[in-house]
């Protein structure tokens, strides 16, 4: 059995490091084996993983855009702002 495929050209600035296609055997008998593409996993530098299910066997799902460092700051800033607000409310109640 031979499987062929190509993802194409990846921009050097793209943090994509690995692509894995999961296959599923949907039918098997003595003379015939049917394989279907089930899911594709995109692995990025830094350990991030995104997955997408195949809707059409002839169309490869494209990965979502990975947030940049500027976008990621909200994942850290928002909890810190909330924590600061909680601490200020607790201090205000304690002092009054």
FINUNU-810490 format. One record per atom (N, C-alpha, C, O): x, y, z; residue number from 1; atom name. Coordinates in steps of 0.2 Angstrom, whole numbers. Each point is the difference from the previous one (the first is absolute). Example, Ala and Ser with C-alpha at 12.3 -4.5 7.8 and 13.67 -1.06 7.14 Angstrom:
2
+-------+-------+-------+------+------+
:     X :     Y :     Z : kemi : rofi :
+-------+-------+-------+------+------+
:    66 :   -28 :    39 :    1 :    N :
:    -4 :     6 :     0 :    1 :   CA :
:     4 :     6 :     0 :    1 :    C :
:     5 :    -1 :     3 :    1 :    O :
:    -7 :     6 :    -7 :    2 :    N :
:     4 :     6 :     1 :    2 :   CA :
:    -4 :     5 :     3 :    2 :    C :
:     3 :     6 :     1 :    2 :    O :
+-------+-------+-------+------+------+
***
This chain:
96
+-------+-------+-------+------+------+
:     X :     Y :     Z : kemi : rofi :
+-------+-------+-------+------+------+
:     4 :    -6 :     0 :    1 :    N :
:    -4 :     6 :     0 :    1 :   CA :
:     4 :     6 :     0 :    1 :    C :
:     6 :     0 :     3 :    1 :    O :
:    -7 :     5 :    -7 :    2 :    N :
:     3 :     6 :     0 :    2 :   CA :
:    -4 :     6 :     1 :    2 :    C :
:    -6 :     1 :    -3 :    2 :    O :
:     8 :     4 :     7 :    3 :    N :
:    -4 :     6 :     2 :    3 :   CA :
:     4 :     6 :    -2 :    3 :    C :
:     6 :     0 :     2 :    3 :    O :
:    -9 :     4 :    -6 :    4 :    N :
:     4 :     6 :    -2 :    4 :   CA :
:    -4 :     6 :     2 :    4 :    C :
:    -6 :     0 :     0 :    4 :    O :
:    10 :     5 :     1 :    5 :    N :
:    -3 :     7 :     1 :    5 :   CA :
:     5 :     5 :     1 :    5 :    C :
:     6 :    -1 :     1 :    5 :    O :
:    -8 :     7 :    -1 :    6 :    N :
:     4 :     6 :     1 :    6 :   CA :
:    -4 :     5 :     3 :    6 :    C :
:    -5 :     2 :    -2 :    6 :    O :
:     8 :     1 :     7 :    7 :    N :
:    -4 :     6 :     3 :    7 :   CA :
:     2 :     6 :    -4 :    7 :    C :
:    -5 :     5 :     1 :    7 :    O :
:    10 :    -4 :    -4 :    8 :    N :
:     2 :     6 :    -4 :    8 :   CA :
:     5 :     4 :     4 :    8 :    C :
:     3 :    -3 :     4 :    8 :    O :
:    -2 :     9 :    -6 :    9 :    N :
:     5 :     4 :     2 :    9 :   CA :
:    -2 :     4 :     7 :    9 :    C :
:    -6 :     2 :     0 :    9 :    O :
:    10 :    -2 :     5 :   10 :    N :
:    -2 :     3 :     6 :   10 :   CA :
:     5 :     6 :     1 :   10 :    C :
:     6 :     0 :    -1 :   10 :    O :
:    -9 :     6 :     2 :   11 :    N :
:     4 :     6 :     1 :   11 :   CA :
:     5 :    -1 :     6 :   11 :    C :
:    -2 :    -3 :     5 :   11 :    O :
:     8 :     6 :    -6 :   12 :    N :
:     5 :     0 :     5 :   12 :   CA :
:    -2 :     3 :     7 :   12 :    C :
:     2 :    -3 :     5 :   12 :    O :
:    -7 :     8 :    -5 :   13 :    N :
:    -2 :     3 :     6 :   13 :   CA :
:    -6 :    -4 :     3 :   13 :    C :
:    -2 :     1 :     6 :   13 :    O :
:     0 :    -6 :    -9 :   14 :    N :
:    -6 :    -5 :     3 :   14 :   CA :
:     3 :    -4 :     5 :   14 :    C :
:     5 :    -4 :    -2 :   14 :    O :
:    -7 :     3 :     8 :   15 :    N :
:     3 :    -4 :     5 :   15 :   CA :
:    -2 :    -7 :     0 :   15 :    C :
:     1 :    -4 :     4 :   15 :    O :
:    -4 :     2 :   -10 :   16 :    N :
:    -2 :    -7 :    -1 :   16 :   CA :
:     6 :    -5 :     0 :   16 :    C :
:     4 :     2 :    -4 :   16 :    O :
:    -4 :    -7 :     8 :   17 :    N :
:     6 :    -4 :     0 :   17 :   CA :
:    -2 :    -7 :    -3 :   17 :    C :
:     4 :    -4 :    -2 :   17 :    O :
:   -10 :     2 :     3 :   18 :    N :
:    -2 :    -7 :    -2 :   18 :   CA :
:    -7 :    -1 :    -2 :   18 :    C :
:    -5 :     4 :     3 :   18 :    O :
:     3 :    -8 :    -8 :   19 :    N :
:    -7 :    -1 :    -2 :   19 :   CA :
:    -1 :    -8 :     0 :   19 :    C :
:     4 :    -4 :    -3 :   19 :    O :
:    -9 :     2 :     7 :   20 :    N :
:    -1 :    -8 :     0 :   20 :   CA :
:    -8 :    -1 :    -2 :   20 :    C :
:    -4 :     3 :     2 :   20 :    O :
:     4 :    -7 :    -7 :   21 :    N :
:    -7 :    -2 :    -2 :   21 :   CA :
:    -2 :    -7 :     3 :   21 :    C :
:     3 :    -5 :    -1 :   21 :    O :
:    -9 :     5 :     5 :   22 :    N :
:    -2 :    -6 :     3 :   22 :   CA :
:    -4 :    -4 :    -6 :   22 :    C :
:    -5 :     3 :    -3 :   22 :    O :
:     6 :    -9 :     2 :   23 :    N :
:    -4 :    -4 :    -4 :   23 :   CA :
:    -4 :    -5 :     3 :   23 :    C :
:     1 :    -2 :     6 :   23 :    O :
:    -7 :     0 :    -9 :   24 :    N :
:    -5 :    -5 :     4 :   24 :   CA :
:    -1 :    -5 :    -6 :   24 :    C :
:    -2 :     2 :    -5 :   24 :    O :
:     2 :    -8 :     7 :   25 :    N :
:    -2 :    -6 :    -4 :   25 :   CA :
:    -7 :    -1 :     1 :   25 :    C :
:    -3 :    -1 :     5 :   25 :    O :
:    -1 :     3 :   -11 :   26 :    N :
:    -7 :    -1 :     1 :   26 :   CA :
:    -3 :    -6 :    -3 :   26 :    C :
:    -6 :    -2 :     2 :   26 :    O :
:    10 :    -2 :    -6 :   27 :    N :
:    -3 :    -6 :    -2 :   27 :   CA :
:     6 :    -5 :    -2 :   27 :    C :
:     5 :     2 :    -2 :   27 :    O :
:    -5 :    -8 :     4 :   28 :    N :
:     5 :    -5 :     0 :   28 :   CA :
:    -3 :    -7 :    -2 :   28 :    C :
:    -4 :    -2 :     4 :   28 :    O :
:     7 :    -1 :    -9 :   29 :    N :
:    -2 :    -7 :    -1 :   29 :   CA :
:     6 :    -3 :    -4 :   29 :    C :
:     5 :     3 :     0 :   29 :    O :
:    -6 :    -9 :    -3 :   30 :    N :
:     6 :    -3 :    -2 :   30 :   CA :
:     3 :     3 :    -6 :   30 :    C :
:     6 :    -1 :    -1 :   30 :    O :
:   -10 :     5 :    -3 :   31 :    N :
:     3 :     2 :    -6 :   31 :   CA :
:     0 :     8 :    -1 :   31 :    C :
:     2 :     3 :    -4 :   31 :    O :
:    -5 :     0 :     9 :   32 :    N :
:    -1 :     7 :     0 :   32 :   CA :
:     1 :     4 :     7 :   32 :    C :
:    -2 :    -3 :     5 :   32 :    O :
:     5 :     8 :    -5 :   33 :    N :
:     1 :     4 :     6 :   33 :   CA :
:    -2 :     7 :    -2 :   33 :    C :
:     3 :     3 :    -4 :   33 :    O :
:    -7 :     1 :     8 :   34 :    N :
:    -2 :     6 :    -1 :   34 :   CA :
:     3 :     5 :     5 :   34 :    C :
:    -2 :    -1 :     6 :   34 :    O :
:     5 :     6 :    -7 :   35 :    N :
:     3 :     4 :     5 :   35 :   CA :
:    -3 :     7 :    -2 :   35 :    C :
:     0 :     3 :    -5 :   35 :    O :
:    -1 :     1 :    11 :   36 :    N :
:    -3 :     6 :    -1 :   36 :   CA :
:     4 :     5 :     5 :   36 :    C :
:     2 :    -2 :     5 :   36 :    O :
:    -1 :     8 :    -8 :   37 :    N :
:     4 :     5 :     4 :   37 :   CA :
:    -5 :     3 :     6 :   37 :    C :
:    -6 :     2 :    -2 :   37 :    O :
:     8 :    -3 :     8 :   38 :    N :
:    -4 :     2 :     6 :   38 :   CA :
:     1 :     7 :     2 :   38 :    C :
:    -5 :     4 :     1 :   38 :    O :
:    11 :    -3 :     1 :   39 :    N :
:     2 :     7 :     3 :   39 :   CA :
:     7 :     2 :    -2 :   39 :    C :
:     4 :    -4 :    -1 :   39 :    O :
:    -3 :    10 :     2 :   40 :    N :
:     7 :     3 :    -1 :   40 :   CA :
:     2 :     4 :     6 :   40 :    C :
:    -4 :     4 :     2 :   40 :    O :
:    10 :    -6 :     0 :   41 :    N :
:     3 :     4 :     6 :   41 :   CA :
:     6 :     4 :    -2 :   41 :    C :
:     5 :    -2 :    -3 :   41 :    O :
:    -6 :     9 :     4 :   42 :    N :
:     6 :     4 :    -1 :   42 :   CA :
:     3 :     2 :     7 :   42 :    C :
:    -3 :     2 :     5 :   42 :    O :
:    10 :    -3 :    -5 :   43 :    N :
:     4 :     1 :     6 :   43 :   CA :
:     4 :     6 :    -2 :   43 :    C :
:     4 :     0 :    -5 :   43 :    O :
:    -3 :     4 :    10 :   44 :    N :
:     3 :     7 :    -1 :   44 :   CA :
:     6 :     0 :     5 :   44 :    C :
:     0 :    -4 :     5 :   44 :    O :
:     5 :     8 :    -7 :   45 :    N :
:     6 :     1 :     4 :   45 :   CA :
:    -3 :     3 :     7 :   45 :    C :
:    -4 :     4 :     0 :   45 :    O :
:     7 :    -7 :     5 :   46 :    N :
:    -3 :     2 :     7 :   46 :   CA :
:    -5 :    -4 :     3 :   46 :    C :
:    -2 :     0 :     5 :   46 :    O :
:     0 :    -6 :    -9 :   47 :    N :
:    -4 :    -5 :     2 :   47 :   CA :
:    -7 :     1 :    -1 :   47 :    C :
:    -4 :    -5 :     2 :   47 :    O :
:     1 :    10 :    -5 :   48 :    N :
:    -7 :     1 :    -2 :   48 :   CA :
:    -2 :    -5 :    -5 :   48 :    C :
:     4 :    -2 :    -5 :   48 :    O :
:   -10 :    -1 :     6 :   49 :    N :
:    -3 :    -5 :    -4 :   49 :   CA :
:    -7 :     2 :    -2 :   49 :    C :
:    -4 :     2 :     4 :   49 :    O :
:     3 :    -2 :   -11 :   50 :    N :
:    -7 :     1 :    -2 :   50 :   CA :
:    -2 :    -6 :    -4 :   50 :    C :
:     4 :    -2 :    -4 :   50 :    O :
:   -11 :     1 :     4 :   51 :    N :
:    -2 :    -6 :    -4 :   51 :   CA :
:    -6 :     2 :    -3 :   51 :    C :
:    -4 :     5 :     2 :   51 :    O :
:     3 :    -8 :    -8 :   52 :    N :
:    -6 :     1 :    -4 :   52 :   CA :
:    -3 :    -6 :    -3 :   52 :    C :
:     5 :    -4 :    -3 :   52 :    O :
:   -11 :     2 :     3 :   53 :    N :
:    -3 :    -6 :    -3 :   53 :   CA :
:    -1 :     2 :    -8 :   53 :    C :
:    -1 :     5 :    -2 :   53 :    O :
:     2 :   -11 :    -2 :   54 :    N :
:    -1 :     0 :    -7 :   54 :   CA :
:    -8 :     0 :    -1 :   54 :    C :
:    -3 :    -4 :     2 :   54 :    O :
:     1 :     9 :    -6 :   55 :    N :
:    -7 :     0 :    -2 :   55 :   CA :
:     0 :    -3 :    -7 :   55 :    C :
:    -5 :    -3 :    -2 :   55 :    O :
:    10 :     4 :    -2 :   56 :    N :
:     0 :    -2 :    -7 :   56 :   CA :
:     7 :    -4 :    -1 :   56 :    C :
:     5 :     3 :     2 :   56 :    O :
:    -5 :    -9 :    -4 :   57 :    N :
:     6 :    -3 :    -1 :   57 :   CA :
:     5 :     3 :    -5 :   57 :    C :
:     6 :    -2 :     1 :   57 :    O :
:    -8 :     6 :    -5 :   58 :    N :
:     5 :     3 :    -5 :   58 :   CA :
:     2 :     7 :     2 :   58 :    C :
:     4 :     3 :    -4 :   58 :    O :
:    -6 :     0 :    10 :   59 :    N :
:     1 :     7 :     2 :   59 :   CA :
:     4 :    -1 :     7 :   59 :    C :
:    -4 :    -2 :     4 :   59 :    O :
:    10 :     5 :    -4 :   60 :    N :
:     3 :     0 :     6 :   60 :   CA :
:    -2 :     6 :     5 :   60 :    C :
:     1 :     5 :    -3 :   60 :    O :
:    -3 :    -6 :     9 :   61 :    N :
:    -2 :     5 :     4 :   61 :   CA :
:     6 :     5 :     2 :   61 :    C :
:     5 :    -3 :     1 :   61 :    O :
:    -6 :     9 :    -2 :   62 :    N :
:     5 :     5 :     2 :   62 :   CA :
:     1 :     1 :     7 :   62 :    C :
:    -6 :     1 :     3 :   62 :    O :
:    12 :     0 :     0 :   63 :    N :
:     0 :     2 :     7 :   63 :   CA :
:    -2 :     7 :     1 :   63 :    C :
:     0 :     4 :    -4 :   63 :    O :
:    -3 :    -3 :    10 :   64 :    N :
:    -2 :     7 :     3 :   64 :   CA :
:     7 :     4 :     0 :   64 :    C :
:     5 :    -3 :     1 :   64 :    O :
:    -6 :     9 :    -1 :   65 :    N :
:     5 :     5 :     1 :   65 :   CA :
:     2 :     0 :     7 :   65 :    C :
:    -4 :     1 :     5 :   65 :    O :
:    11 :    -2 :    -4 :   66 :    N :
:     2 :    -1 :     7 :   66 :   CA :
:     1 :     8 :     3 :   66 :    C :
:     3 :     4 :    -4 :   66 :    O :
:    -5 :    -3 :    10 :   67 :    N :
:     0 :     7 :     2 :   67 :   CA :
:     8 :     2 :     1 :   67 :    C :
:     4 :    -4 :     2 :   67 :    O :
:    -3 :    10 :    -4 :   68 :    N :
:     7 :     3 :     1 :   68 :   CA :
:     1 :     2 :     8 :   68 :    C :
:    -4 :    -1 :     4 :   68 :    O :
:    10 :     3 :    -3 :   69 :    N :
:     2 :     1 :     7 :   69 :   CA :
:    -4 :     6 :     3 :   69 :    C :
:    -2 :     0 :     6 :   69 :    O :
:     0 :     5 :   -11 :   70 :    N :
:    -4 :     5 :     3 :   70 :   CA :
:    -7 :    -2 :     2 :   70 :    C :
:    -3 :     2 :     5 :   70 :    O :
:     0 :    -7 :    -9 :   71 :    N :
:    -6 :    -2 :     2 :   71 :   CA :
:     0 :    -5 :     6 :   71 :    C :
:    -5 :     0 :     4 :   71 :    O :
:    10 :    -3 :    -3 :   72 :    N :
:     1 :    -5 :     6 :   72 :   CA :
:     1 :     4 :     6 :   72 :    C :
:    -2 :    -3 :     6 :   72 :    O :
:     3 :     9 :    -6 :   73 :    N :
:     1 :     4 :     6 :   73 :   CA :
:    -6 :     1 :     4 :   73 :    C :
:     0 :     0 :     6 :   73 :    O :
:    -6 :     0 :   -10 :   74 :    N :
:    -6 :     0 :     4 :   74 :   CA :
:    -2 :    -6 :     4 :   74 :    C :
:    -3 :     0 :     5 :   74 :    O :
:     6 :    -6 :    -7 :   75 :    N :
:    -1 :    -6 :     4 :   75 :   CA :
:     4 :     1 :     7 :   75 :    C :
:    -2 :    -4 :     5 :   75 :    O :
:     7 :     8 :    -4 :   76 :    N :
:     3 :     1 :     6 :   76 :   CA :
:    -2 :     7 :     3 :   76 :    C :
:    -1 :     0 :     6 :   76 :    O :
:    -1 :     5 :   -10 :   77 :    N :
:    -2 :     6 :     3 :   77 :   CA :
:    -7 :     0 :     3 :   77 :    C :
:    -1 :     3 :     6 :   77 :    O :
:    -3 :    -6 :    -9 :   78 :    N :
:    -7 :     0 :     2 :   78 :   CA :
:    -1 :    -3 :     7 :   78 :    C :
:    -3 :     3 :     5 :   78 :    O :
:     6 :    -9 :    -4 :   79 :    N :
:     0 :    -3 :     7 :   79 :   CA :
:     3 :     4 :     5 :   79 :    C :
:    -2 :     1 :     6 :   79 :    O :
:     8 :     2 :    -8 :   80 :    N :
:     3 :     5 :     5 :   80 :   CA :
:    -4 :     6 :     2 :   80 :    C :
:     0 :     2 :     6 :   80 :    O :
:    -3 :     1 :   -11 :   81 :    N :
:    -5 :     5 :     2 :   81 :   CA :
:    -5 :    -2 :     4 :   81 :    C :
:    -2 :     4 :     5 :   81 :    O :
:    -1 :   -10 :    -6 :   82 :    N :
:    -6 :    -2 :     4 :   82 :   CA :
:     3 :    -2 :     7 :   82 :    C :
:    -4 :     2 :     5 :   82 :    O :
:     9 :    -5 :    -4 :   83 :    N :
:     3 :    -1 :     6 :   83 :   CA :
:     2 :     6 :     4 :   83 :    C :
:    -2 :     1 :     6 :   83 :    O :
:     4 :     4 :    -9 :   84 :    N :
:     2 :     7 :     3 :   84 :   CA :
:    -7 :     3 :     2 :   84 :    C :
:     0 :     3 :     6 :   84 :    O :
:    -5 :    -4 :   -10 :   85 :    N :
:    -7 :     3 :     2 :   85 :   CA :
:    -3 :    -3 :     6 :   85 :    C :
:    -2 :     3 :     5 :   85 :    O :
:     3 :   -10 :    -4 :   86 :    N :
:    -2 :    -4 :     5 :   86 :   CA :
:     3 :     2 :     7 :   86 :    C :
:    -3 :     1 :     5 :   86 :    O :
:    10 :     0 :    -6 :   87 :    N :
:     4 :     2 :     6 :   87 :   CA :
:    -2 :     7 :     2 :   87 :    C :
:     0 :     1 :     6 :   87 :    O :
:    -1 :     3 :   -10 :   88 :    N :
:    -2 :     7 :     2 :   88 :   CA :
:    -6 :     0 :     3 :   88 :    C :
:    -1 :     4 :     5 :   88 :    O :
:    -4 :    -8 :    -7 :   89 :    N :
:    -7 :     0 :     3 :   89 :   CA :
:     1 :    -3 :     7 :   89 :    C :
:    -3 :     3 :     5 :   89 :    O :
:     7 :    -8 :    -4 :   90 :    N :
:     1 :    -3 :     6 :   90 :   CA :
:     3 :     4 :     5 :   90 :    C :
:    -2 :     1 :     6 :   90 :    O :
:     7 :     3 :    -8 :   91 :    N :
:     4 :     5 :     4 :   91 :   CA :
:    -5 :     6 :     2 :   91 :    C :
:     0 :     2 :     6 :   91 :    O :
:    -4 :     0 :   -11 :   92 :    N :
:    -5 :     5 :     2 :   92 :   CA :
:    -5 :    -2 :     5 :   92 :    C :
:    -1 :     4 :     5 :   92 :    O :
:    -1 :   -10 :    -5 :   93 :    N :
:    -5 :    -2 :     5 :   93 :   CA :
:     3 :    -1 :     6 :   93 :    C :
:    -3 :     1 :     6 :   93 :    O :
:     9 :    -4 :    -5 :   94 :    N :
:     4 :    -1 :     6 :   94 :   CA :
:     1 :     7 :     4 :   94 :    C :
:     0 :     0 :     6 :   94 :    O :
:     2 :     5 :   -10 :   95 :    N :
:     2 :     6 :     3 :   95 :   CA :
:    -7 :     4 :     2 :   95 :    C :
:     1 :     4 :     5 :   95 :    O :
:    -6 :    -5 :    -7 :   96 :    N :
:    -7 :     3 :     2 :   96 :   CA :
:    -3 :    -4 :     5 :   96 :    C :
:    -6 :     3 :     2 :   96 :    O :
+-------+-------+-------+------+------+
***
